[in-house]
Amino acid sequence: MPFIFYDTETTGADRVFDQILQFAAVLTDDELNVVDEFQIRSRLLPYVVPSPGAMVVTGVSVEQLFDPGTPSHYQMCRRIHAVMTAWSPATIVGYNSLRFDEELLRQAFYKSLLPIYLTNTNGNSRLDVLTMALAVHAFQPEALTWPINEKGRVSFKLDRLVPANGFDHRNAHDALADVHATIHIARLIRERAPAVWSAATAYRTKAAAAQYVETEPVFVATRLAFGFHSSRLVTALGLNPGNSSELLALDLQHDPAELVSMSDEQLAAHIATVPRPILSVKLNGCPVFMPTEIAGPLAPGHELGTSELAHRAQLVRNNPDLCSRLIAAVLAGRIPFEESPHVEERIYAGFYSQSDQAVLDDFHRSDWQRRIELSNHFEDGRLRMLARRIVYCEAPEVIPAETRVSYARAIADRLHTRRETTGRWTTLDDAIAEANELLEQDIAKRALVRDHLDWLKSRRKEAGALLTGPFMAIG
């Protein structure tokens, strides 16, 4: 199966409220030889304020944000979706993509009324090279050279890891350059750490991961994060009844024979201890399950011996009541999520109906006048809001003047200052303060920061005038 490596450059670090400004992808064959590549940029959305710090990192100027020759966000997203669909089925790969780029990509598709699960449906699967790099450091550290950061710790940042391993990364934080850097690390891992590559690619799909944990009574589950890893010898308890992608597993350092006699209250207290006795594993999140003969000696509990670990696993698997009680205790201890007032944070609030899907298909085929009419036909309130937002950004002239003014004022109010605490987006005041802080530092791109600061001040003045001035249309 081919691979699609991709990367994004964005207005900031928030996966929900920031936007993609540059997207790049490279198609390779199964041997990681480049077959094709694609890149595209986007203009700034009117309801997004870019972080000056992010603009310094990527080198994006104010002129680039508003370049009329650059596609709009909606145009960019439709093109990305079309290219990736044409290249599919494939394994879709990034660097820290599962935690960052994929969420931004899903948000971009969601806000453009496109199918959001492109990376893991219709035969596609996912991999994250950061996860693999962390596993290599844990289990086969001799395979790569590990850069040390200012704090004396190993740095897994791409712009440090690839130069340390022979890649010329002078264009770091350009999306296409970062894609090729990711391919370079993937090739090294495939060549020098085949056990990690094999383990990662074996469970790139939810079905493969689920089959593994069902058939293996004892396995090593590795939880990975920047700078550290934690491997546990575990056995599967079962799936979250409300989420078939979440596996709950028991750390076999904890003797299940002792857990059986505990009351529900005692179990609840026990599973709250640190480190947690029960691990949550995302079966659709490219879990790293290393063979016990390689990773087992590095995991806490290996000193119990193979026979005792197998015995404990068997006790768990032969006691479905204990498994159910432990799963119930974990779920009962979780704080339920409240529905967000912001449409961006309701991306996973449910699938669209068949009738709404038919309207969506018509929306993408229609002209802008028809699209504003279709926005009233959606049953799902999220779709009505997002459709109208797209039309306002793309063709405001088809919207009645009074409605245009309402949208403009709503955006101005959202961006002008922090008026409420439930949103995490960058406001104009936030960005101006950040730009001023940057100018107090010794940075190389002072002129770029000054240009952004001038634009931010101008935009704040416009927003303030719109909120307090006469009721008039803009655009």
PLY file of the C-alpha trace (Angstrom):
ply
format ascii 1.0
element vertex 475
property float x
property float y
property float z
element edge 474
property int vertex1
property int vertex2
end_header
0.00 0.00 0.00
1.33 3.50 -0.80
2.00 6.18 1.80
0.82 9.80 1.88
3.13 11.95 3.99
1.72 15.37 4.87
2.30 18.47 6.99
0.55 21.73 7.79
1.67 25.24 8.69
-0.90 27.17 10.64
-1.90 30.48 12.22
-1.15 29.12 15.68
-1.07 26.10 17.98
-4.77 25.71 18.76
-6.12 22.67 16.91
-9.71 23.92 17.01
-9.68 27.66 16.43
-6.55 28.21 14.32
-6.45 27.50 10.59
-4.16 25.88 8.04
-2.23 28.39 5.93
-0.07 25.88 4.04
-0.58 22.19 3.33
1.83 19.83 1.60
1.69 16.12 0.84
3.97 13.62 -0.86
2.81 10.29 -2.25
5.32 7.43 -2.01
5.22 3.79 -2.93
5.49 0.99 -0.38
9.30 1.33 -0.45
9.05 5.06 0.41
10.11 6.20 -3.06
8.51 9.52 -4.02
5.77 9.17 -6.65
4.04 12.57 -6.59
3.78 15.70 -4.46
1.30 18.50 -3.85
1.24 21.76 -1.92
-1.21 24.62 -1.53
-1.67 27.78 0.54
-4.72 29.59 1.85
-5.74 33.15 2.55
-6.62 34.13 6.11
-10.18 33.56 7.27
-11.85 36.80 8.47
-12.63 35.34 11.89
-9.07 34.12 12.64
-6.22 36.18 14.11
-2.76 34.74 13.38
-0.25 34.44 16.21
2.76 36.70 15.49
5.00 34.01 16.99
3.66 31.46 14.51
4.20 33.92 11.67
7.82 34.36 12.76
8.33 30.58 12.70
6.79 30.12 9.25
7.90 33.48 7.79
4.41 34.32 6.50
3.99 38.02 5.75
0.86 40.13 5.97
0.82 40.33 2.17
0.78 36.52 1.92
-2.19 36.31 4.27
-4.30 38.35 1.87
-2.73 37.53 -1.51
-5.67 37.50 -3.98
-3.80 34.94 -6.07
-3.90 32.46 -3.16
-6.92 30.15 -2.78
-9.48 30.83 -0.10
-9.72 28.43 2.85
-12.75 26.71 1.30
-11.03 26.36 -2.07
-7.89 25.00 -0.42
-9.80 22.40 1.58
-11.73 21.14 -1.44
-8.48 20.76 -3.37
-6.75 18.93 -0.49
-9.68 16.56 -0.13
-9.74 15.87 -3.87
-6.00 15.14 -4.10
-5.89 12.90 -1.04
-8.97 11.03 -2.20
-7.38 10.47 -5.62
-4.24 9.10 -3.94
-6.22 6.78 -1.67
-6.32 4.11 -0.37
-3.03 4.70 1.40
-1.39 4.93 4.78
-1.45 8.60 5.76
1.61 9.70 7.72
2.80 12.82 9.53
5.06 13.93 12.34
3.07 14.56 15.51
0.12 14.36 13.15
-2.27 12.40 15.38
-2.05 15.03 18.11
-1.95 18.13 15.90
-2.07 18.11 12.09
-4.87 15.58 11.77
-7.13 17.50 14.15
-6.46 20.69 12.19
-7.16 18.87 8.94
-10.40 17.45 10.28
-11.42 20.92 11.49
-10.62 22.35 8.05
-12.78 19.72 6.35
-15.55 20.17 8.94
-15.63 23.94 8.43
-15.74 23.33 4.67
-18.61 20.79 4.91
-16.39 17.96 3.67
-16.10 14.40 5.11
-13.79 14.69 8.12
-12.59 11.09 8.48
-10.64 10.88 5.22
-7.47 9.60 6.89
-9.00 6.47 8.42
-11.92 5.46 6.18
-12.34 3.96 2.70
-9.26 1.77 3.08
-6.98 4.48 4.50
-4.92 4.01 7.66
-2.61 6.25 9.71
0.89 6.40 11.12
2.75 9.00 13.18
6.53 9.12 12.74
6.94 10.97 16.06
5.42 7.96 17.83
7.82 5.69 15.98
10.81 7.91 16.82
9.91 7.79 20.51
9.61 4.01 20.33
13.00 3.79 18.61
14.54 5.84 21.41
12.94 3.52 23.94
13.71 0.15 22.36
16.43 0.57 19.69
18.21 3.83 20.59
21.33 2.99 18.62
19.37 3.34 15.36
19.30 7.16 15.37
21.35 10.10 16.64
19.49 11.97 19.36
19.94 15.76 19.68
20.01 17.28 23.16
18.06 20.45 23.91
18.92 23.37 26.21
17.54 21.49 29.22
19.85 18.55 28.62
17.06 16.28 27.42
16.63 14.45 24.15
14.72 16.60 21.67
12.24 14.93 19.37
11.42 18.13 17.48
11.63 17.51 13.75
13.80 20.56 13.07
16.41 19.16 15.48
16.09 15.45 14.86
16.53 15.46 11.09
19.73 17.58 10.92
21.25 15.33 13.59
20.53 12.42 11.28
21.96 13.75 8.04
19.11 15.75 6.49
19.61 19.31 5.19
16.65 21.04 6.81
17.45 24.68 6.13
13.81 25.27 5.09
12.33 23.97 8.36
8.69 24.96 8.93
7.90 25.02 5.26
5.24 22.34 4.90
6.78 20.58 1.90
10.28 20.67 3.40
8.92 19.19 6.62
7.22 16.42 4.67
10.50 15.41 3.04
12.20 15.58 6.45
9.55 13.22 7.83
10.10 10.80 4.94
13.84 10.88 5.72
13.28 9.83 9.35
10.76 7.17 8.27
13.33 5.67 5.89
15.95 5.56 8.65
13.56 3.86 11.06
12.50 1.34 8.42
16.14 0.54 7.66
17.77 0.72 11.10
14.95 -0.15 13.51
12.89 -2.73 11.60
11.29 -4.11 14.78
9.76 -0.70 15.57
8.74 -0.13 11.96
7.12 -3.55 11.83
5.27 -3.07 15.12
3.99 0.38 14.13
2.86 -0.59 10.65
1.28 -3.85 11.81
-1.35 -2.06 13.91
-2.00 0.97 11.74
-5.67 -0.01 11.46
-8.16 -0.37 14.28
-9.10 -3.89 13.13
-5.50 -5.12 13.25
-4.91 -3.59 16.69
-8.15 -5.07 18.03
-7.28 -8.53 16.74
-3.85 -8.38 18.35
-5.08 -7.51 21.86
-7.78 -10.15 21.62
-5.36 -12.94 20.72
-2.37 -11.91 22.87
-3.02 -12.50 26.60
0.06 -10.44 27.59
1.46 -7.59 25.53
3.49 -4.42 25.97
1.50 -1.20 25.58
3.59 1.92 25.28
2.30 5.36 26.11
4.39 7.98 24.40
4.82 11.73 24.85
7.52 14.29 24.16
10.66 13.35 26.02
9.51 10.19 27.76
7.85 6.85 27.28
6.06 4.49 29.60
5.77 0.81 28.74
3.52 -1.57 30.64
2.96 -5.31 30.52
-0.82 -5.50 30.31
-3.78 -7.65 29.44
-6.98 -6.46 27.80
-10.04 -5.85 29.96
-12.32 -4.92 27.08
-13.63 -2.00 25.08
-15.36 1.11 26.34
-19.06 0.29 25.71
-19.57 3.82 24.43
-16.45 3.95 22.25
-15.34 0.84 20.39
-12.00 2.48 19.59
-10.93 2.68 23.24
-9.38 -0.38 24.85
-8.96 -0.56 28.61
-6.10 -2.75 29.82
-4.84 -3.81 33.26
-1.21 -3.33 34.24
-0.19 -6.82 35.34
1.90 -5.48 38.20
-1.48 -5.39 39.95
-2.53 -8.87 41.01
-6.09 -9.49 39.77
-6.60 -12.02 42.57
-6.51 -9.11 45.02
-8.85 -6.99 42.92
-11.58 -9.64 42.83
-12.27 -9.31 46.56
-12.47 -5.49 46.52
-15.78 -3.67 46.77
-16.79 -1.22 44.05
-15.69 1.65 46.30
-12.31 0.03 46.90
-11.85 -0.61 43.18
-12.64 3.04 42.42
-10.03 4.16 44.93
-7.47 1.67 43.65
-7.71 2.62 39.99
-7.24 6.29 40.94
-3.74 5.62 42.30
-0.67 6.80 40.38
0.63 5.35 38.15
-2.80 4.30 36.95
-3.37 0.53 37.10
-5.62 0.70 34.04
-4.43 2.09 30.72
-6.57 3.60 28.00
-5.35 2.67 24.51
-6.77 4.15 21.31
-7.00 1.24 18.93
-7.53 3.66 16.04
-4.60 5.84 17.14
-1.70 3.76 15.79
-0.79 2.10 19.10
2.72 0.72 19.52
2.55 -2.92 20.66
6.11 -4.22 20.86
6.89 -7.93 21.14
7.37 -8.90 24.78
10.76 -10.43 24.04
12.02 -6.98 22.97
10.10 -4.56 25.14
9.17 -6.78 28.08
12.50 -6.46 29.91
12.07 -2.67 29.84
8.58 -2.67 31.30
7.77 -2.59 35.01
6.60 -6.00 36.17
8.92 -8.07 33.98
10.59 -9.38 37.13
7.40 -11.33 37.88
8.43 -13.77 35.17
6.65 -15.13 32.12
4.72 -17.78 34.03
3.26 -15.42 36.64
2.34 -12.78 34.04
0.53 -15.42 31.99
-1.25 -16.65 35.12
-2.46 -13.15 36.01
-3.62 -12.51 32.46
-5.56 -15.76 32.49
-7.27 -14.82 35.77
-8.48 -11.60 34.16
-9.65 -13.20 30.94
-11.52 -15.91 32.83
-13.35 -13.34 34.98
-15.62 -11.17 32.79
-17.33 -9.81 35.92
-14.04 -8.33 37.16
-13.38 -6.84 33.72
-16.82 -5.25 33.64
-16.45 -3.83 37.15
-13.04 -2.34 36.38
-14.26 -0.76 33.14
-17.34 0.61 34.91
-15.16 2.10 37.66
-12.94 3.84 35.12
-15.88 5.31 33.21
-17.68 6.37 36.37
-14.65 8.42 37.40
-14.65 10.48 34.23
-16.14 13.95 34.11
-18.79 14.13 31.37
-18.19 16.64 28.60
-20.59 19.53 28.33
-21.61 20.61 24.85
-19.63 23.64 23.78
-21.42 26.82 22.67
-18.91 27.05 19.81
-19.62 25.18 16.58
-15.92 24.39 16.12
-15.91 22.30 19.30
-18.98 20.31 18.24
-17.15 18.53 15.43
-17.68 15.11 17.05
-21.26 15.75 18.21
-22.71 13.16 15.82
-22.99 12.05 12.21
-25.16 13.87 9.69
-28.46 12.41 8.52
-28.92 11.02 5.01
-31.12 13.96 4.09
-28.45 16.40 5.28
-25.83 14.51 3.29
-27.93 14.96 0.16
-28.12 18.71 0.81
-24.34 18.77 1.36
-23.75 17.16 -2.02
-26.04 19.72 -3.65
-24.28 22.56 -1.76
-20.86 21.74 -3.23
-22.30 21.55 -6.78
-24.31 24.78 -6.65
-23.58 28.45 -7.26
-23.34 30.83 -4.31
-26.90 32.12 -4.53
-28.21 28.57 -4.39
-25.84 27.74 -1.54
-27.27 30.43 0.72
-30.75 29.01 0.03
-29.55 25.47 0.76
-28.12 26.55 4.11
-31.71 26.80 5.36
-32.46 23.19 4.43
-30.07 21.47 6.84
-31.60 19.65 9.81
-28.31 19.80 11.76
-27.74 23.24 13.28
-23.98 22.88 12.87
-24.37 22.56 9.11
-26.63 25.61 8.88
-24.10 27.71 10.78
-21.05 26.44 8.88
-22.73 26.77 5.47
-23.68 30.39 6.13
-20.19 31.09 7.41
-18.69 29.70 4.19
-21.00 31.84 2.03
-20.17 34.96 4.06
-16.44 34.35 3.61
-16.64 33.39 -0.08
-19.49 35.43 -1.58
-20.85 37.99 0.91
-22.63 39.84 -1.90
-25.34 37.14 -2.06
-26.22 37.67 1.60
-28.80 40.35 2.52
-27.11 43.57 3.68
-28.55 43.42 7.19
-27.30 39.87 7.67
-23.87 40.85 6.36
-23.63 43.56 8.97
-24.66 41.12 11.70
-21.90 38.72 10.63
-19.32 41.50 10.46
-20.24 42.74 13.92
-20.22 39.23 15.37
-16.72 38.67 14.01
-15.54 42.04 15.29
-16.90 41.27 18.74
-15.25 37.85 18.75
-11.85 39.19 17.75
-11.73 42.59 19.41
-11.12 41.60 23.03
-11.60 38.65 25.33
-15.25 39.11 26.29
-15.89 35.55 27.49
-13.82 32.69 28.82
-15.20 29.69 26.93
-13.27 30.32 23.72
-9.55 29.75 23.16
-9.09 31.69 19.94
-6.46 34.43 19.62
-7.95 37.91 19.89
-6.49 41.07 18.40
-5.45 42.19 21.89
-3.72 38.84 22.46
-1.81 39.08 19.19
-0.80 42.72 19.72
0.57 41.88 23.16
2.50 38.93 21.70
3.95 41.07 18.91
5.12 43.71 21.38
6.79 41.03 23.49
8.56 39.67 20.43
9.88 43.13 19.54
11.45 43.36 22.99
13.49 40.24 22.20
16.50 39.81 19.95
14.82 38.18 16.94
15.86 38.03 13.30
12.47 38.87 11.74
11.75 42.20 13.43
10.47 43.81 10.22
7.98 40.98 9.72
6.74 41.36 13.30
6.36 45.13 12.89
4.30 44.62 9.73
2.02 42.19 11.55
1.73 44.57 14.50
0.72 47.43 12.21
-1.92 45.27 10.58
-3.23 44.03 13.93
-3.61 47.58 15.22
-5.41 48.60 12.05
-7.71 45.58 12.28
-8.47 46.34 15.93
-9.36 49.92 15.03
-11.71 48.69 12.29
-13.31 46.17 14.64
-13.79 48.78 17.35
-15.38 51.20 14.91
-17.74 48.52 13.66
-18.86 47.75 17.21
-19.42 51.36 18.23
-19.97 53.22 14.96
-23.00 53.69 12.71
-24.94 50.64 11.49
-23.58 50.16 7.98
-22.64 47.30 5.69
-19.03 46.41 5.00
-17.27 44.73 2.12
0 1
1 2
2 3
3 4
4 5
5 6
6 7
7 8
8 9
9 10
10 11
11 12
12 13
13 14
14 15
15 16
16 17
17 18
18 19
19 20
20 21
21 22
22 23
23 24
24 25
25 26
26 27
27 28
28 29
29 30
30 31
31 32
32 33
33 34
34 35
35 36
36 37
37 38
38 39
39 40
40 41
41 42
42 43
43 44
44 45
45 46
46 47
47 48
48 49
49 50
50 51
51 52
52 53
53 54
54 55
55 56
56 57
57 58
58 59
59 60
60 61
61 62
62 63
63 64
64 65
65 66
66 67
67 68
68 69
69 70
70 71
71 72
72 73
73 74
74 75
75 76
76 77
77 78
78 79
79 80
80 81
81 82
82 83
83 84
84 85
85 86
86 87
87 88
88 89
89 90
90 91
91 92
92 93
93 94
94 95
95 96
96 97
97 98
98 99
99 100
100 101
101 102
102 103
103 104
104 105
105 106
106 107
107 108
108 109
109 110
110 111
111 112
112 113
113 114
114 115
115 116
116 117
117 118
118 119
119 120
120 121
121 122
122 123
123 124
124 125
125 126
126 127
127 128
128 129
129 130
130 131
131 132
132 133
133 134
134 135
135 136
136 137
137 138
138 139
139 140
140 141
141 142
142 143
143 144
144 145
145 146
146 147
147 148
148 149
149 150
150 151
151 152
152 153
153 154
154 155
155 156
156 157
157 158
158 159
159 160
160 161
161 162
162 163
163 164
164 165
165 166
166 167
167 168
168 169
169 170
170 171
171 172
172 173
173 174
174 175
175 176
176 177
177 178
178 179
179 180
180 181
181 182
182 183
183 184
184 185
185 186
186 187
187 188
188 189
189 190
190 191
191 192
192 193
193 194
194 195
195 196
196 197
197 198
198 199
199 200
200 201
201 202
202 203
203 204
204 205
205 206
206 207
207 208
208 209
209 210
210 211
211 212
212 213
213 214
214 215
215 216
216 217
217 218
218 219
219 220
220 221
221 222
222 223
223 224
224 225
225 226
226 227
227 228
228 229
229 230
230 231
231 232
232 233
233 234
234 235
235 236
236 237
237 238
238 239
239 240
240 241
241 242
242 243
243 244
244 245
245 246
246 247
247 248
248 249
249 250
250 251
251 252
252 253
253 254
254 255
255 256
256 257
257 258
258 259
259 260
260 261
261 262
262 263
263 264
264 265
265 266
266 267
267 268
268 269
269 270
270 271
271 272
272 273
273 274
274 275
275 276
276 277
277 278
278 279
279 280
280 281
281 282
282 283
283 284
284 285
285 286
286 287
287 288
288 289
289 290
290 291
291 292
292 293
293 294
294 295
295 296
296 297
297 298
298 299
299 300
300 301
301 302
302 303
303 304
304 305
305 306
306 307
307 308
308 309
309 310
310 311
311 312
312 313
313 314
314 315
315 316
316 317
317 318
318 319
319 320
320 321
321 322
322 323
323 324
324 325
325 326
326 327
327 328
328 329
329 330
330 331
331 332
332 333
333 334
334 335
335 336
336 337
337 338
338 339
339 340
340 341
341 342
342 343
343 344
344 345
345 346
346 347
347 348
348 349
349 350
350 351
351 352
352 353
353 354
354 355
355 356
356 357
357 358
358 359
359 360
360 361
361 362
362 363
363 364
364 365
365 366
366 367
367 368
368 369
369 370
370 371
371 372
372 373
373 374
374 375
375 376
376 377
377 378
378 379
379 380
380 381
381 382
382 383
383 384
384 385
385 386
386 387
387 388
388 389
389 390
390 391
391 392
392 393
393 394
394 395
395 396
396 397
397 398
398 399
399 400
400 401
401 402
402 403
403 404
404 405
405 406
406 407
407 408
408 409
409 410
410 411
411 412
412 413
413 414
414 415
415 416
416 417
417 418
418 419
419 420
420 421
421 422
422 423
423 424
424 425
425 426
426 427
427 428
428 429
429 430
430 431
431 432
432 433
433 434
434 435
435 436
436 437
437 438
438 439
439 440
440 441
441 442
442 443
443 444
444 445
445 446
446 447
447 448
448 449
449 450
450 451
451 452
452 453
453 454
454 455
455 456
456 457
457 458
458 459
459 460
460 461
461 462
462 463
463 464
464 465
465 466
466 467
467 468
468 469
469 470
470 471
471 472
472 473
473 474
